[in-house]
Structure formats: structure tokens, C-alpha cells
Amino acid sequence: MKIKEIRELSEKDLRERIETERAALDQMRMNHAISPLEDSSKIGKTKKNIARMLTVLSQIENQNKK
């Protein structure tokens, strides 16, 4: 997910998306522990997407405080 797409989401949608991505990441990690994934780089990509979303969420919260 690109940063432009993330910034278009509302705060509520962003929070829901973060929770969904975290659940997917946990599931990928479990599956990878049992049997290696075909594309293990998906784990890193998912972590980066979560970090991007958290960054945008933090920016939104800081703007709302001002």
C-alpha cells in the first residue's frame, strides 16, 4: 500500500486496517514457523506497511491535538 493511499483513509479506517494487517502478520509468522512461505519477503513488506500506517495515524493524531 502506498503512502498516498494510506493518507486518503479516515482515522477509523486506518485503525481498522492496522489491526487487519497485524492479524495477517501474526498469521504469516505462524505459517512460516510451521512450513516456510514461498515468498518470505511478504513478512517484511507487511511490517513496513504497518509502520507506514502507524506513522500517518500519528500525524493525524498530532494534527487533531493542535
mmCIF file as Biopython writes it, N, C-alpha, C and O atoms, coordinates in Angstrom:
data_model
#
loop_
_atom_site.group_PDB
_atom_site.id
_atom_site.type_symbol
_atom_site.label_atom_id
_atom_site.label_alt_id
_atom_site.label_comp_id
_atom_site.label_asym_id
_atom_site.label_entity_id
_atom_site.label_seq_id
_atom_site.pdbx_PDB_ins_code
_atom_site.Cartn_x
_atom_site.Cartn_y
_atom_site.Cartn_z
_atom_site.occupancy
_atom_site.B_iso_or_equiv
_atom_site.auth_seq_id
_atom_site.auth_asym_id
_atom_site.pdbx_PDB_model_num
ATOM 1   N N  . MET A ? 1  ? 0.850   -1.168  0.000  1.0 0.0 1  A 1 
ATOM 2   C CA . MET A ? 1  ? 0.000   0.000   0.000  1.0 0.0 1  A 1 
ATOM 3   C C  . MET A ? 1  ? 0.898   1.233   0.000  1.0 0.0 1  A 1 
ATOM 4   O O  . MET A ? 1  ? 1.831   1.333   0.797  1.0 0.0 1  A 1 
ATOM 5   N N  . LYS A ? 2  ? 0.617   2.142   -0.872 1.0 0.0 2  A 1 
ATOM 6   C CA . LYS A ? 2  ? 1.432   3.341   -0.995 1.0 0.0 2  A 1 
ATOM 7   C C  . LYS A ? 2  ? 0.984   4.396   0.005  1.0 0.0 2  A 1 
ATOM 8   O O  . LYS A ? 2  ? -0.157  4.393   0.468  1.0 0.0 2  A 1 
ATOM 9   N N  . ILE A ? 3  ? 1.898   5.290   0.326  1.0 0.0 3  A 1 
ATOM 10  C CA . ILE A ? 3  ? 1.629   6.322   1.330  1.0 0.0 3  A 1 
ATOM 11  C C  . ILE A ? 3  ? 0.466   7.224   0.904  1.0 0.0 3  A 1 
ATOM 12  O O  . ILE A ? 3  ? -0.300  7.692   1.746  1.0 0.0 3  A 1 
ATOM 13  N N  . LYS A ? 4  ? 0.338   7.463   -0.392 1.0 0.0 4  A 1 
ATOM 14  C CA . LYS A ? 4  ? -0.762  8.295   -0.884 1.0 0.0 4  A 1 
ATOM 15  C C  . LYS A ? 4  ? -2.101  7.639   -0.574 1.0 0.0 4  A 1 
ATOM 16  O O  . LYS A ? 4  ? -3.046  8.309   -0.158 1.0 0.0 4  A 1 
ATOM 17  N N  . GLU A ? 5  ? -2.179  6.338   -0.777 1.0 0.0 5  A 1 
ATOM 18  C CA . GLU A ? 5  ? -3.411  5.600   -0.481 1.0 0.0 5  A 1 
ATOM 19  C C  . GLU A ? 5  ? -3.707  5.606   1.010  1.0 0.0 5  A 1 
ATOM 20  O O  . GLU A ? 5  ? -4.865  5.698   1.418  1.0 0.0 5  A 1 
ATOM 21  N N  . ILE A ? 6  ? -2.674  5.509   1.815  1.0 0.0 6  A 1 
ATOM 22  C CA . ILE A ? 6  ? -2.844  5.490   3.266  1.0 0.0 6  A 1 
ATOM 23  C C  . ILE A ? 6  ? -3.380  6.827   3.754  1.0 0.0 6  A 1 
ATOM 24  O O  . ILE A ? 6  ? -4.255  6.868   4.618  1.0 0.0 6  A 1 
ATOM 25  N N  . ARG A ? 7  ? -2.860  7.920   3.206  1.0 0.0 7  A 1 
ATOM 26  C CA . ARG A ? 7  ? -3.284  9.253   3.650  1.0 0.0 7  A 1 
ATOM 27  C C  . ARG A ? 7  ? -4.719  9.564   3.269  1.0 0.0 7  A 1 
ATOM 28  O O  . ARG A ? 7  ? -5.340  10.440  3.871  1.0 0.0 7  A 1 
ATOM 29  N N  . GLU A ? 8  ? -5.255  8.867   2.287  1.0 0.0 8  A 1 
ATOM 30  C CA . GLU A ? 8  ? -6.641  9.091   1.876  1.0 0.0 8  A 1 
ATOM 31  C C  . GLU A ? 8  ? -7.637  8.429   2.823  1.0 0.0 8  A 1 
ATOM 32  O O  . GLU A ? 8  ? -8.822  8.764   2.801  1.0 0.0 8  A 1 
ATOM 33  N N  . LEU A ? 9  ? -7.180  7.505   3.647  1.0 0.0 9  A 1 
ATOM 34  C CA . LEU A ? 9  ? -8.064  6.801   4.569  1.0 0.0 9  A 1 
ATOM 35  C C  . LEU A ? 9  ? -8.430  7.686   5.757  1.0 0.0 9  A 1 
ATOM 36  O O  . LEU A ? 9  ? -7.651  8.545   6.171  1.0 0.0 9  A 1 
ATOM 37  N N  . SER A ? 10 ? -9.624  7.463   6.298  1.0 0.0 10 A 1 
ATOM 38  C CA . SER A ? 10 ? -10.019 8.178   7.507  1.0 0.0 10 A 1 
ATOM 39  C C  . SER A ? 10 ? -9.312  7.540   8.700  1.0 0.0 10 A 1 
ATOM 40  O O  . SER A ? 10 ? -8.744  6.453   8.591  1.0 0.0 10 A 1 
ATOM 41  N N  . GLU A ? 11 ? -9.355  8.222   9.825  1.0 0.0 11 A 1 
ATOM 42  C CA . GLU A ? 11 ? -8.685  7.722   11.021 1.0 0.0 11 A 1 
ATOM 43  C C  . GLU A ? 11 ? -9.266  6.376   11.451 1.0 0.0 11 A 1 
ATOM 44  O O  . GLU A ? 11 ? -8.523  5.471   11.831 1.0 0.0 11 A 1 
ATOM 45  N N  . LYS A ? 12 ? -10.581 6.242   11.392 1.0 0.0 12 A 1 
ATOM 46  C CA . LYS A ? 12 ? -11.241 4.993   11.782 1.0 0.0 12 A 1 
ATOM 47  C C  . LYS A ? 12 ? -10.824 3.859   10.842 1.0 0.0 12 A 1 
ATOM 48  O O  . LYS A ? 12 ? -10.478 2.767   11.295 1.0 0.0 12 A 1 
ATOM 49  N N  . ASP A ? 13 ? -10.857 4.121   9.542  1.0 0.0 13 A 1 
ATOM 50  C CA . ASP A ? 13 ? -10.463 3.108   8.564  1.0 0.0 13 A 1 
ATOM 51  C C  . ASP A ? 13 ? -9.005  2.718   8.735  1.0 0.0 13 A 1 
ATOM 52  O O  . ASP A ? 13 ? -8.644  1.551   8.582  1.0 0.0 13 A 1 
ATOM 53  N N  . LEU A ? 14 ? -8.183  3.684   9.050  1.0 0.0 14 A 1 
ATOM 54  C CA . LEU A ? 14 ? -6.756  3.435   9.239  1.0 0.0 14 A 1 
ATOM 55  C C  . LEU A ? 14 ? -6.523  2.513   10.439 1.0 0.0 14 A 1 
ATOM 56  O O  . LEU A ? 14 ? -5.716  1.585   10.368 1.0 0.0 14 A 1 
ATOM 57  N N  . ARG A ? 15 ? -7.224  2.770   11.525 1.0 0.0 15 A 1 
ATOM 58  C CA . ARG A ? 15 ? -7.094  1.912   12.710 1.0 0.0 15 A 1 
ATOM 59  C C  . ARG A ? 15 ? -7.541  0.472   12.400 1.0 0.0 15 A 1 
ATOM 60  O O  . ARG A ? 15 ? -6.895  -0.489  12.817 1.0 0.0 15 A 1 
ATOM 61  N N  . GLU A ? 16 ? -8.641  0.342   11.671 1.0 0.0 16 A 1 
ATOM 62  C CA . GLU A ? 16 ? -9.131  -0.990  11.303 1.0 0.0 16 A 1 
ATOM 63  C C  . GLU A ? 16 ? -8.134  -1.701  10.398 1.0 0.0 16 A 1 
ATOM 64  O O  . GLU A ? 16 ? -7.894  -2.900  10.545 1.0 0.0 16 A 1 
ATOM 65  N N  . ARG A ? 17 ? -7.560  -0.965  9.471  1.0 0.0 17 A 1 
ATOM 66  C CA . ARG A ? 17 ? -6.595  -1.546  8.534  1.0 0.0 17 A 1 
ATOM 67  C C  . ARG A ? 17 ? -5.334  -2.007  9.268  1.0 0.0 17 A 1 
ATOM 68  O O  . ARG A ? 17 ? -4.762  -3.047  8.940  1.0 0.0 17 A 1 
ATOM 69  N N  . ILE A ? 18 ? -4.907  -1.226  10.263 1.0 0.0 18 A 1 
ATOM 70  C CA . ILE A ? 18 ? -3.728  -1.603  11.053 1.0 0.0 18 A 1 
ATOM 71  C C  . ILE A ? 18 ? -3.991  -2.917  11.779 1.0 0.0 18 A 1 
ATOM 72  O O  . ILE A ? 18 ? -3.143  -3.810  11.770 1.0 0.0 18 A 1 
ATOM 73  N N  . GLU A ? 19 ? -5.154  -3.042  12.406 1.0 0.0 19 A 1 
ATOM 74  C CA . GLU A ? 19 ? -5.493  -4.270  13.115 1.0 0.0 19 A 1 
ATOM 75  C C  . GLU A ? 19 ? -5.546  -5.467  12.164 1.0 0.0 19 A 1 
ATOM 76  O O  . GLU A ? 19 ? -5.086  -6.558  12.499 1.0 0.0 19 A 1 
ATOM 77  N N  . THR A ? 20 ? -6.108  -5.249  10.984 1.0 0.0 20 A 1 
ATOM 78  C CA . THR A ? 20 ? -6.178  -6.321  9.984  1.0 0.0 20 A 1 
ATOM 79  C C  . THR A ? 20 ? -4.783  -6.753  9.553  1.0 0.0 20 A 1 
ATOM 80  O O  . THR A ? 20 ? -4.503  -7.947  9.449  1.0 0.0 20 A 1 
ATOM 81  N N  . GLU A ? 21 ? -3.917  -5.790  9.304  1.0 0.0 21 A 1 
ATOM 82  C CA . GLU A ? 21 ? -2.552  -6.096  8.868  1.0 0.0 21 A 1 
ATOM 83  C C  . GLU A ? 21 ? -1.766  -6.799  9.973  1.0 0.0 21 A 1 
ATOM 84  O O  . GLU A ? 21 ? -0.970  -7.697  9.697  1.0 0.0 21 A 1 
ATOM 85  N N  . ARG A ? 22 ? -1.987  -6.395  11.213 1.0 0.0 22 A 1 
ATOM 86  C CA . ARG A ? 22 ? -1.297  -7.042  12.332 1.0 0.0 22 A 1 
ATOM 87  C C  . ARG A ? 22 ? -1.726  -8.502  12.461 1.0 0.0 22 A 1 
ATOM 88  O O  . ARG A ? 22 ? -0.903  -9.384  12.710 1.0 0.0 22 A 1 
ATOM 89  N N  . ALA A ? 23 ? -3.020  -8.744  12.288 1.0 0.0 23 A 1 
ATOM 90  C CA . ALA A ? 23 ? -3.520  -10.118 12.347 1.0 0.0 23 A 1 
ATOM 91  C C  . ALA A ? 23 ? -2.935  -10.947 11.204 1.0 0.0 23 A 1 
ATOM 92  O O  . ALA A ? 23 ? -2.562  -12.105 11.395 1.0 0.0 23 A 1 
ATOM 93  N N  . ALA A ? 24 ? -2.859  -10.348 10.022 1.0 0.0 24 A 1 
ATOM 94  C CA . ALA A ? 24 ? -2.281  -11.054 8.867  1.0 0.0 24 A 1 
ATOM 95  C C  . ALA A ? 24 ? -0.802  -11.346 9.104  1.0 0.0 24 A 1 
ATOM 96  O O  . ALA A ? 24 ? -0.310  -12.412 8.735  1.0 0.0 24 A 1 
ATOM 97  N N  . LEU A ? 25 ? -0.101  -10.407 9.712  1.0 0.0 25 A 1 
ATOM 98  C CA . LEU A ? 25 ? 1.324   -10.598 10.008 1.0 0.0 25 A 1 
ATOM 99  C C  . LEU A ? 25 ? 1.519   -11.743 11.002 1.0 0.0 25 A 1 
ATOM 100 O O  . LEU A ? 25 ? 2.397   -12.587 10.817 1.0 0.0 25 A 1 
ATOM 101 N N  . ASP A ? 26 ? 0.707   -11.771 12.047 1.0 0.0 26 A 1 
ATOM 102 C CA . ASP A ? 26 ? 0.793   -12.864 13.021 1.0 0.0 26 A 1 
ATOM 103 C C  . ASP A ? 26 ? 0.540   -14.213 12.355 1.0 0.0 26 A 1 
ATOM 104 O O  . ASP A ? 26 ? 1.229   -15.195 12.631 1.0 0.0 26 A 1 
ATOM 105 N N  . GLN A ? 27 ? -0.460  -14.243 11.474 1.0 0.0 27 A 1 
ATOM 106 C CA . GLN A ? 27 ? -0.785  -15.484 10.773 1.0 0.0 27 A 1 
ATOM 107 C C  . GLN A ? 27 ? 0.364   -15.911 9.866  1.0 0.0 27 A 1 
ATOM 108 O O  . GLN A ? 27 ? 0.700   -17.094 9.801  1.0 0.0 27 A 1 
ATOM 109 N N  . MET A ? 28 ? 0.968   -14.950 9.165  1.0 0.0 28 A 1 
ATOM 110 C CA . MET A ? 28 ? 2.099   -15.269 8.288  1.0 0.0 28 A 1 
ATOM 111 C C  . MET A ? 28 ? 3.273   -15.811 9.090  1.0 0.0 28 A 1 
ATOM 112 O O  . MET A ? 28 ? 3.929   -16.766 8.674  1.0 0.0 28 A 1 
ATOM 113 N N  . ARG A ? 29 ? 3.536   -15.199 10.241 1.0 0.0 29 A 1 
ATOM 114 C CA . ARG A ? 29 ? 4.649   -15.657 11.080 1.0 0.0 29 A 1 
ATOM 115 C C  . ARG A ? 29 ? 4.417   -17.092 11.567 1.0 0.0 29 A 1 
ATOM 116 O O  . ARG A ? 29 ? 5.335   -17.911 11.582 1.0 0.0 29 A 1 
ATOM 117 N N  . MET A ? 30 ? 3.171   -17.380 11.967 1.0 0.0 30 A 1 
ATOM 118 C CA . MET A ? 30 ? 2.859   -18.729 12.416 1.0 0.0 30 A 1 
ATOM 119 C C  . MET A ? 30 ? 3.020   -19.739 11.277 1.0 0.0 30 A 1 
ATOM 120 O O  . MET A ? 30 ? 3.616   -20.801 11.452 1.0 0.0 30 A 1 
ATOM 121 N N  . ASN A ? 31 ? 2.487   -19.392 10.129 1.0 0.0 31 A 1 
ATOM 122 C CA . ASN A ? 31 ? 2.594   -20.286 8.970  1.0 0.0 31 A 1 
ATOM 123 C C  . ASN A ? 31 ? 4.050   -20.487 8.568  1.0 0.0 31 A 1 
ATOM 124 O O  . ASN A ? 31 ? 4.444   -21.585 8.175  1.0 0.0 31 A 1 
ATOM 125 N N  . HIS A ? 32 ? 4.838   -19.438 8.664  1.0 0.0 32 A 1 
ATOM 126 C CA . HIS A ? 32 ? 6.249   -19.526 8.285  1.0 0.0 32 A 1 
ATOM 127 C C  . HIS A ? 32 ? 7.026   -20.398 9.276  1.0 0.0 32 A 1 
ATOM 128 O O  . HIS A ? 32 ? 7.981   -21.073 8.891  1.0 0.0 32 A 1 
ATOM 129 N N  . ALA A ? 33 ? 6.627   -20.386 10.521 1.0 0.0 33 A 1 
ATOM 130 C CA . ALA A ? 33 ? 7.295   -21.213 11.524 1.0 0.0 33 A 1 
ATOM 131 C C  . ALA A ? 33 ? 7.009   -22.696 11.286 1.0 0.0 33 A 1 
ATOM 132 O O  . ALA A ? 33 ? 7.865   -23.549 11.520 1.0 0.0 33 A 1 
ATOM 133 N N  . ILE A ? 34 ? 5.812   -22.986 10.827 1.0 0.0 34 A 1 
ATOM 134 C CA . ILE A ? 34 ? 5.429   -24.382 10.582 1.0 0.0 34 A 1 
ATOM 135 C C  . ILE A ? 34 ? 6.052   -24.892 9.288  1.0 0.0 34 A 1 
ATOM 136 O O  . ILE A ? 34 ? 6.719   -25.926 9.268  1.0 0.0 34 A 1 
ATOM 137 N N  . SER A ? 35 ? 5.825   -24.158 8.226  1.0 0.0 35 A 1 
ATOM 138 C CA . SER A ? 35 ? 6.437   -24.516 6.938  1.0 0.0 35 A 1 
ATOM 139 C C  . SER A ? 35 ? 6.784   -23.216 6.217  1.0 0.0 35 A 1 
ATOM 140 O O  . SER A ? 35 ? 5.941   -22.324 6.127  1.0 0.0 35 A 1 
ATOM 141 N N  . PRO A ? 36 ? 7.993   -23.092 5.710  1.0 0.0 36 A 1 
ATOM 142 C CA . PRO A ? 36 ? 8.443   -21.837 5.101  1.0 0.0 36 A 1 
ATOM 143 C C  . PRO A ? 36 ? 7.514   -21.339 3.990  1.0 0.0 36 A 1 
ATOM 144 O O  . PRO A ? 36 ? 7.021   -22.115 3.171  1.0 0.0 36 A 1 
ATOM 145 N N  . LEU A ? 37 ? 7.296   -20.041 3.990  1.0 0.0 37 A 1 
ATOM 146 C CA . LEU A ? 37 ? 6.480   -19.428 2.955  1.0 0.0 37 A 1 
ATOM 147 C C  . LEU A ? 37 ? 7.238   -19.422 1.638  1.0 0.0 37 A 1 
ATOM 148 O O  . LEU A ? 37 ? 8.469   -19.431 1.625  1.0 0.0 37 A 1 
ATOM 149 N N  . GLU A ? 38 ? 6.510   -19.408 0.541  1.0 0.0 38 A 1 
ATOM 150 C CA . GLU A ? 38 ? 7.158   -19.325 -0.758 1.0 0.0 38 A 1 
ATOM 151 C C  . GLU A ? 38 ? 7.872   -17.991 -0.921 1.0 0.0 38 A 1 
ATOM 152 O O  . GLU A ? 38 ? 8.982   -17.926 -1.448 1.0 0.0 38 A 1 
ATOM 153 N N  . ASP A ? 39 ? 7.219   -16.932 -0.461 1.0 0.0 39 A 1 
ATOM 154 C CA . ASP A ? 39 ? 7.795   -15.595 -0.565 1.0 0.0 39 A 1 
ATOM 155 C C  . ASP A ? 39 ? 7.883   -15.003 0.842  1.0 0.0 39 A 1 
ATOM 156 O O  . ASP A ? 39 ? 6.955   -14.336 1.301  1.0 0.0 39 A 1 
ATOM 157 N N  . SER A ? 40 ? 8.989   -15.246 1.514  1.0 0.0 40 A 1 
ATOM 158 C CA . SER A ? 40 ? 9.137   -14.784 2.893  1.0 0.0 40 A 1 
ATOM 159 C C  . SER A ? 40 ? 9.301   -13.272 2.985  1.0 0.0 40 A 1 
ATOM 160 O O  . SER A ? 40 ? 9.234   -12.721 4.084  1.0 0.0 40 A 1 
ATOM 161 N N  . SER A ? 41 ? 9.511   -12.589 1.872  1.0 0.0 41 A 1 
ATOM 162 C CA . SER A ? 41 ? 9.632   -11.137 1.902  1.0 0.0 41 A 1 
ATOM 163 C C  . SER A ? 41 ? 8.292   -10.467 2.202  1.0 0.0 41 A 1 
ATOM 164 O O  . SER A ? 41 ? 8.255   -9.280  2.526  1.0 0.0 41 A 1 
ATOM 165 N N  . LYS A ? 42 ? 7.189   -11.218 2.098  1.0 0.0 42 A 1 
ATOM 166 C CA . LYS A ? 42 ? 5.876   -10.664 2.426  1.0 0.0 42 A 1 
ATOM 167 C C  . LYS A ? 42 ? 5.814   -10.232 3.882  1.0 0.0 42 A 1 
ATOM 168 O O  . LYS A ? 42 ? 5.116   -9.275  4.218  1.0 0.0 42 A 1 
ATOM 169 N N  . ILE A ? 43 ? 6.535   -10.927 4.746  1.0 0.0 43 A 1 
ATOM 170 C CA . ILE A ? 43 ? 6.548   -10.572 6.168  1.0 0.0 43 A 1 
ATOM 171 C C  . ILE A ? 43 ? 7.145   -9.177  6.334  1.0 0.0 43 A 1 
ATOM 172 O O  . ILE A ? 43 ? 6.577   -8.339  7.033  1.0 0.0 43 A 1 
ATOM 173 N N  . GLY A ? 44 ? 8.266   -8.930  5.706  1.0 0.0 44 A 1 
ATOM 174 C CA . GLY A ? 44 ? 8.903   -7.612  5.787  1.0 0.0 44 A 1 
ATOM 175 C C  . GLY A ? 44 ? 8.058   -6.521  5.167  1.0 0.0 44 A 1 
ATOM 176 O O  . GLY A ? 44 ? 7.986   -5.412  5.696  1.0 0.0 44 A 1 
ATOM 177 N N  . LYS A ? 45 ? 7.420   -6.826  4.052  1.0 0.0 45 A 1 
ATOM 178 C CA . LYS A ? 45 ? 6.564   -5.840  3.387  1.0 0.0 45 A 1 
ATOM 179 C C  . LYS A ? 45 ? 5.373   -5.474  4.261  1.0 0.0 45 A 1 
ATOM 180 O O  . LYS A ? 45 ? 4.977   -4.310  4.330  1.0 0.0 45 A 1 
ATOM 181 N N  . THR A ? 46 ? 4.808   -6.468  4.925  1.0 0.0 46 A 1 
ATOM 182 C CA . THR A ? 46 ? 3.671   -6.222  5.805  1.0 0.0 46 A 1 
ATOM 183 C C  . THR A ? 46 ? 4.091   -5.370  6.993  1.0 0.0 46 A 1 
ATOM 184 O O  . THR A ? 46 ? 3.363   -4.465  7.402  1.0 0.0 46 A 1 
ATOM 185 N N  . LYS A ? 47 ? 5.271   -5.660  7.550  1.0 0.0 47 A 1 
ATOM 186 C CA . LYS A ? 47 ? 5.773   -4.856  8.670  1.0 0.0 47 A 1 
ATOM 187 C C  . LYS A ? 47 ? 5.971   -3.406  8.251  1.0 0.0 47 A 1 
ATOM 188 O O  . LYS A ? 47 ? 5.652   -2.493  9.014  1.0 0.0 47 A 1 
ATOM 189 N N  . LYS A ? 48 ? 6.488   -3.184  7.059  1.0 0.0 48 A 1 
ATOM 190 C CA . LYS A ? 48 ? 6.696   -1.824  6.566  1.0 0.0 48 A 1 
ATOM 191 C C  . LYS A ? 48 ? 5.370   -1.108  6.342  1.0 0.0 48 A 1 
ATOM 192 O O  . LYS A ? 48 ? 5.246   0.082   6.631  1.0 0.0 48 A 1 
ATOM 193 N N  . ASN A ? 49 ? 4.372   -1.837  5.826  1.0 0.0 49 A 1 
ATOM 194 C CA . ASN A ? 49 ? 3.054   -1.230  5.637  1.0 0.0 49 A 1 
ATOM 195 C C  . ASN A ? 49 ? 2.448   -0.818  6.973  1.0 0.0 49 A 1 
ATOM 196 O O  . ASN A ? 49 ? 1.854   0.255   7.084  1.0 0.0 49 A 1 
ATOM 197 N N  . ILE A ? 50 ? 2.594   -1.658  7.978  1.0 0.0 50 A 1 
ATOM 198 C CA . ILE A ? 50 ? 2.081   -1.322  9.309  1.0 0.0 50 A 1 
ATOM 199 C C  . ILE A ? 50 ? 2.786   -0.083  9.839  1.0 0.0 50 A 1 
ATOM 200 O O  . ILE A ? 50 ? 2.145   0.804   10.404 1.0 0.0 50 A 1 
ATOM 201 N N  . ALA A ? 51 ? 4.092   -0.017  9.662  1.0 0.0 51 A 1 
ATOM 202 C CA . ALA A ? 51 ? 4.849   1.138   10.134 1.0 0.0 51 A 1 
ATOM 203 C C  . ALA A ? 51 ? 4.404   2.415   9.418  1.0 0.0 51 A 1 
ATOM 204 O O  . ALA A ? 51 ? 4.286   3.470   10.041 1.0 0.0 51 A 1 
ATOM 205 N N  . ARG A ? 52 ? 4.161   2.318   8.114  1.0 0.0 52 A 1 
ATOM 206 C CA . ARG A ? 52 ? 3.682   3.491   7.364  1.0 0.0 52 A 1 
ATOM 207 C C  . ARG A ? 52 ? 2.335   3.958   7.894  1.0 0.0 52 A 1 
ATOM 208 O O  . ARG A ? 52 ? 2.109   5.153   8.083  1.0 0.0 52 A 1 
ATOM 209 N N  . MET A ? 53 ? 1.437   2.993   8.132  1.0 0.0 53 A 1 
ATOM 210 C CA . MET A ? 53 ? 0.108   3.351   8.625  1.0 0.0 53 A 1 
ATOM 211 C C  . MET A ? 53 ? 0.173   3.956   10.018 1.0 0.0 53 A 1 
ATOM 212 O O  . MET A ? 53 ? -0.556  4.903   10.318 1.0 0.0 53 A 1 
ATOM 213 N N  . LEU A ? 54 ? 1.034   3.422   10.869 1.0 0.0 54 A 1 
ATOM 214 C CA . LEU A ? 54 ? 1.189   3.985   12.212 1.0 0.0 54 A 1 
ATOM 215 C C  . LEU A ? 54 ? 1.754   5.399   12.164 1.0 0.0 54 A 1 
ATOM 216 O O  . LEU A ? 54 ? 1.374   6.252   12.965 1.0 0.0 54 A 1 
ATOM 217 N N  . THR A ? 55 ? 2.652   5.643   11.234 1.0 0.0 55 A 1 
ATOM 218 C CA . THR A ? 55 ? 3.224   6.972   11.078 1.0 0.0 55 A 1 
ATOM 219 C C  . THR A ? 55 ? 2.159   7.973   10.668 1.0 0.0 55 A 1 
ATOM 220 O O  . THR A ? 55 ? 2.074   9.060   11.239 1.0 0.0 55 A 1 
ATOM 221 N N  . VAL A ? 56 ? 1.348   7.616   9.683  1.0 0.0 56 A 1 
ATOM 222 C CA . VAL A ? 56 ? 0.275   8.505   9.229  1.0 0.0 56 A 1 
ATOM 223 C C  . VAL A ? 56 ? -0.745  8.708   10.337 1.0 0.0 56 A 1 
ATOM 224 O O  . VAL A ? 56 ? -1.244  9.819   10.520 1.0 0.0 56 A 1 
ATOM 225 N N  . LEU A ? 57 ? -1.063  7.657   11.078 1.0 0.0 57 A 1 
ATOM 226 C CA . LEU A ? 57 ? -2.002  7.773   12.189 1.0 0.0 57 A 1 
ATOM 227 C C  . LEU A ? 57 ? -1.467  8.734   13.245 1.0 0.0 57 A 1 
ATOM 228 O O  . LEU A ? 57 ? -2.212  9.554   13.782 1.0 0.0 57 A 1 
ATOM 229 N N  . SER A ? 58 ? -0.198  8.633   13.535 1.0 0.0 58 A 1 
ATOM 230 C CA . SER A ? 58 ? 0.434   9.538   14.494 1.0 0.0 58 A 1 
ATOM 231 C C  . SER A ? 58 ? 0.361   10.986  14.010 1.0 0.0 58 A 1 
ATOM 232 O O  . SER A ? 58 ? 0.109   11.895  14.802 1.0 0.0 58 A 1 
ATOM 233 N N  . GLN A ? 59 ? 0.579   11.198  12.730 1.0 0.0 59 A 1 
ATOM 234 C CA . GLN A ? 59 ? 0.495   12.548  12.164 1.0 0.0 59 A 1 
ATOM 235 C C  . GLN A ? 59 ? -0.918  13.093  12.281 1.0 0.0 59 A 1 
ATOM 236 O O  . GLN A ? 59 ? -1.108  14.263  12.612 1.0 0.0 59 A 1 
ATOM 237 N N  . ILE A ? 60 ? -1.903  12.257  12.012 1.0 0.0 60 A 1 
ATOM 238 C CA . ILE A ? 60 ? -3.297  12.685  12.116 1.0 0.0 60 A 1 
ATOM 239 C C  . ILE A ? 60 ? -3.631  13.050  13.562 1.0 0.0 60 A 1 
ATOM 240 O O  . ILE A ? 60 ? -4.279  14.066  13.812 1.0 0.0 60 A 1 
ATOM 241 N N  . GLU A ? 61 ? -3.189  12.222  14.514 1.0 0.0 61 A 1 
ATOM 242 C CA . GLU A ? 61 ? -3.470  12.496  15.921 1.0 0.0 61 A 1 
ATOM 243 C C  . GLU A ? 61 ? -2.799  13.783  16.379 1.0 0.0 61 A 1 
ATOM 244 O O  . GLU A ? 61 ? -3.379  14.531  17.167 1.0 0.0 61 A 1 
ATOM 245 N N  . ASN A ? 62 ? -1.585  14.057  15.899 1.0 0.0 62 A 1 
ATOM 246 C CA . ASN A ? 62 ? -0.894  15.291  16.265 1.0 0.0 62 A 1 
ATOM 247 C C  . ASN A ? 62 ? -1.607  16.508  15.690 1.0 0.0 62 A 1 
ATOM 248 O O  . ASN A ? 62 ? -1.662  17.552  16.340 1.0 0.0 62 A 1 
ATOM 249 N N  . GLN A ? 63 ? -2.150  16.392  14.492 1.0 0.0 63 A 1 
ATOM 250 C CA . GLN A ? 63 ? -2.890  17.499  13.895 1.0 0.0 63 A 1 
ATOM 251 C C  . GLN A ? 63 ? -4.176  17.763  14.668 1.0 0.0 63 A 1 
ATOM 252 O O  . GLN A ? 63 ? -4.584  18.914  14.826 1.0 0.0 63 A 1 
ATOM 253 N N  . ASN A ? 64 ? -4.814  16.704  15.149 1.0 0.0 64 A 1 
ATOM 254 C CA . ASN A ? 64 ? -6.059  16.864  15.889 1.0 0.0 64 A 1 
ATOM 255 C C  . ASN A ? 64 ? -5.819  17.488  17.257 1.0 0.0 64 A 1 
ATOM 256 O O  . ASN A ? 64 ? -6.708  18.153  17.788 1.0 0.0 64 A 1 
ATOM 257 N N  . LYS A ? 65 ? -4.649  17.293  17.834 1.0 0.0 65 A 1 
ATOM 258 C CA . LYS A ? 65 ? -4.338  17.874  19.148 1.0 0.0 65 A 1 
ATOM 259 C C  . LYS A ? 65 ? -4.144  19.383  19.053 1.0 0.0 65 A 1 
ATOM 260 O O  . LYS A ? 65 ? -4.418  20.117  20.002 1.0 0.0 65 A 1 
ATOM 261 N N  . LYS A ? 66 ? -3.674  19.830  17.909 1.0 0.0 66 A 1 
ATOM 262 C CA . LYS A ? 66 ? -3.412  21.269  17.749 1.0 0.0 66 A 1 
ATOM 263 C C  . LYS A ? 66 ? -4.667  21.975  17.491 1.0 0.0 66 A 1 
ATOM 264 O O  . LYS A ? 66 ? -4.666  23.195  17.327 1.0 0.0 66 A 1 
#
